[in-house]
């Protein structure tokens, strides 16, 4: 037995011919909430980049990247359907590229600004996953007999089977990642921050969490692991991304962090002399 979630619906409400779509509402909230929190953090750390423009950059890059990744790897027919067919992994990559380019354009240190951006990425993902859940967009897990299994008879992609509520799993995991990194890193003084440190740690944990959550999803296996089962395309993407992030982190630790440590040590020596 499980729960029949009758309240899940792709349309949040409608007035006359106007319809507010559930997924679109939560997607907008994801951008707006993270933008407001980023504005607060930038102000605390004297970073003068306009977060409204960052919001626009993240929205454009994120939506284009999310749509392209989904169309190329999942469903080519979803290209012009903005109510469904957005991949978070593609959105994260596209949004990060455009936001980084804009911050660089403003003259701020991209790596330092990324320290404030990093903890907010899983928050945006968590809010977006609420949109997936309440719209019933079909990113459920596989069938389950567990007591918290859910059926979505009125979802965008309806099912009367009891399935894993995978979007709720992702919401819980992503919000936990946000809470941990936000609460443990936000008060680190700017002078003690290492460029890309928190950002790369957050990104790595998000990749690992996606690998785990996909265990309950119902995607096709593309790489067989014999008796251990196999991995799907999203797990493969996450594994490759995690490895690339760690390689980038290693390079950064040997360049940016090392040079900063040398500069700090040199400054302290001059002060003592």
C-alpha positions in Angstrom: 0.0 0.0 0.0 1.0 3.6 -0.5 -0.4 7.1 -1.1 -2.6 8.2 -3.9 -1.6 11.9 -4.4 -4.7 13.3 -6.1 -3.5 16.9 -5.6 -0.6 16.6 -8.0 -1.5 18.4 -11.2 0.5 20.1 -14.0 -1.6 23.2 -13.7 -1.3 25.0 -10.3 -4.4 27.2 -11.0 -6.2 28.8 -13.8 -8.3 32.0 -14.2 -10.3 32.1 -17.4 -7.9 31.2 -20.2 -4.9 31.9 -18.0 -3.0 28.9 -16.6 -0.2 28.9 -14.2 1.8 25.8 -14.7 3.1 24.1 -11.5 6.6 23.3 -12.8 7.0 26.7 -14.3 6.0 28.3 -11.0 8.6 26.3 -9.0 11.2 26.9 -11.6 10.7 30.6 -11.3 10.8 30.4 -7.5 14.1 28.4 -7.7 15.7 31.3 -9.6 14.2 34.1 -7.5 14.9 32.6 -4.1 18.5 31.8 -4.9 19.0 35.2 -6.5 17.8 37.0 -3.4 20.0 34.9 -1.1 23.0 35.4 -3.4 22.3 39.2 -3.2 22.6 39.0 0.6 25.8 37.0 0.5 27.4 39.3 -2.1 26.6 42.3 0.0 28.2 40.6 3.1 31.4 39.9 1.1 31.5 43.2 -0.8 31.1 41.6 -4.2 29.5 44.3 -6.4 28.2 42.1 -9.3 24.5 42.7 -10.0 22.7 39.6 -8.9 19.7 40.5 -11.1 21.9 40.1 -14.1 23.2 36.9 -12.7 19.6 35.7 -12.4 19.1 36.5 -16.1 22.4 34.8 -17.0 21.5 31.7 -14.9 18.0 31.5 -16.4 19.2 31.8 -20.0 22.2 29.5 -19.7 20.4 27.1 -17.4 17.2 26.7 -19.4 19.1 26.4 -22.7 21.6 23.9 -21.2 18.8 21.9 -19.5 16.7 21.7 -22.7 19.6 20.8 -24.9 20.8 18.0 -22.6 17.3 16.6 -22.3 16.6 16.7 -26.0 20.0 15.2 -26.9 19.8 12.4 -24.4 16.2 11.7 -23.7 13.4 13.1 -25.9 13.9 15.1 -29.0 10.2 15.9 -29.3 10.4 18.0 -26.1 12.5 20.8 -27.7 9.7 23.4 -27.7 7.7 22.1 -24.7 8.7 24.3 -21.7 6.4 22.6 -19.3 8.6 19.5 -19.3 11.9 18.2 -20.6 14.6 20.1 -18.6 17.6 18.2 -17.3 19.2 19.6 -14.2 22.7 18.4 -15.1 22.6 20.2 -18.4 21.0 23.3 -16.7 23.8 23.4 -14.1 26.5 23.2 -16.8 24.8 25.8 -19.0 24.0 28.2 -16.2 27.5 27.9 -14.7 29.2 28.8 -18.0 27.0 31.9 -18.7 27.1 33.1 -15.0 30.9 32.7 -14.9 31.3 34.6 -18.1 29.2 37.5 -16.8 31.0 37.7 -13.4 34.3 37.7 -15.3 32.9 40.5 -17.5 32.2 42.6 -14.4 35.8 42.4 -13.3 35.1 40.4 -10.1 37.1 37.3 -9.1 35.0 34.4 -10.5 36.5 31.9 -8.1 35.7 33.9 -5.0 32.2 34.8 -6.2 31.7 31.1 -6.8 32.1 30.4 -3.1 28.8 32.2 -2.5 27.1 30.6 -5.6 28.1 27.1 -4.7 25.9 26.4 -1.6 22.9 27.9 -3.4 23.0 25.5 -6.3 21.5 22.6 -4.4 18.9 24.9 -3.0 17.7 25.8 -6.5 17.7 22.1 -7.4 15.7 21.3 -4.3 13.0 23.9 -5.1 12.9 22.7 -8.8 12.4 19.2 -7.6 9.2 20.3 -5.7 8.0 21.4 -9.2 8.7 18.0 -10.6 6.8 16.4 -7.7 3.7 18.7 -7.6 3.4 18.6 -11.4 3.8 14.9 -11.7 6.2 15.4 -14.6 7.1 11.7 -14.8 10.6 11.6 -13.1 9.3 9.1 -10.6 11.2 6.1 -9.5 10.4 2.5 -10.2 7.5 0.5 -8.8 7.7 -0.1 -5.0 5.7 -1.9 -2.3 7.2 0.4 0.4 4.6 2.2 2.6 5.7 5.6 1.2 5.2 4.6 -2.4 3.0 7.0 -4.3 0.7 7.0 -7.4 0.1 10.1 -9.5 -3.2 9.6 -11.3 -3.5 13.3 -12.3 0.1 14.1 -13.0 1.5 15.4 -16.3 2.6 11.8 -16.9 0.0 9.9 -14.8 0.6 6.6 -13.2 -1.7 4.5 -11.0 1.2 2.3 -9.9 2.8 2.9 -6.6 6.3 4.2 -7.4 9.2 5.7 -5.5 8.6 9.5 -5.1 12.1 10.2 -6.5 11.6 14.0 -6.7 11.0 14.0 -3.0 14.2 12.0 -2.4 16.1 14.5 -4.4 14.5 17.4 -2.6 15.5 16.0 0.8 19.1 15.3 -0.4 19.6 18.6 -2.2 18.2 20.7 0.6 20.4 18.8 3.1 23.5 19.6 1.0 22.5 23.2 0.8 21.9 23.5 4.6 25.2 21.9 5.5 27.4 23.9 3.2 25.5 27.2 3.7 25.6 27.0 7.5 29.2 25.8 7.7 30.8 28.1 5.2 28.9 31.4 5.0 30.8 33.0 7.9 34.3 32.2 6.6 36.0 35.6 6.2 36.7 36.7 2.7 40.5 36.8 3.3 40.4 33.1 4.3 38.4 31.9 1.4 40.1 29.8 -1.3 38.7 30.3 -4.9 36.5 27.5 -6.1 37.0 25.5 -2.8 33.4 25.3 -1.6 32.0 25.4 -5.2 33.9 22.3 -6.2 33.1 20.5 -3.0 29.4 21.2 -3.4 29.5 20.1 -7.1 31.2 16.8 -6.1 28.6 16.0 -3.4 25.8 16.8 -5.8 27.2 14.4 -8.4 27.6 11.7 -5.8 24.0 12.3 -4.6 22.7 12.0 -8.1 24.4 8.6 -8.5 22.7 7.4 -5.3 19.2 8.8 -6.1 19.3 7.2 -9.5 19.2 3.8 -7.8 15.5 4.3 -7.3 14.8 5.8 -10.7 13.5 3.8 -13.7 16.0 4.8 -16.4 17.5 2.4 -18.9 20.9 0.8 -18.2 23.5 1.8 -20.7 26.6 0.3 -19.1 26.4 -3.2 -17.7 28.3 -4.0 -14.6 27.5 -7.7 -14.7 26.1 -9.2 -11.5 26.2 -5.7 -9.9 23.6 -4.4 -12.4 24.6 -1.4 -14.4 24.4 2.4 -14.6 22.2 4.7 -16.6 23.1 7.8 -18.6 22.5 10.2 -15.7 24.8 8.2 -13.4 27.4 8.0 -16.0 27.2 11.8 -16.5 27.5 12.3 -12.8 30.5 10.0 -12.5 32.4 11.7 -15.3 31.5 15.1 -13.9 32.7 14.2 -10.4 36.0 13.0 -11.8 36.5 16.1 -13.9 35.6 18.4 -10.9 38.2 16.6 -8.8 40.8 16.9 -11.6 40.0 20.7 -11.8 40.2 20.9 -8.0 43.6 19.3 -8.0 44.9 21.7 -10.6 43.5 24.7 -8.7 45.1 23.4 -5.5 48.5 23.4 -7.2 48.1 26.8 -8.8 45.7 29.3 -7.3 45.7 28.0 -3.7 49.5 27.5 -3.7 50.2 31.0 -5.0 47.8 32.5 -2.5 49.5 30.6 0.4 52.9 31.8 -0.8 51.6 35.4 -1.0 50.1 35.2 2.5 53.3 33.7 3.9 55.4 36.4 2.2 53.1 39.2 3.6 53.4 37.8 7.1 57.2 37.6 6.9 57.4 41.3 5.8 55.1 42.3 8.7 57.3 40.5 11.2 60.5 42.1 9.8 
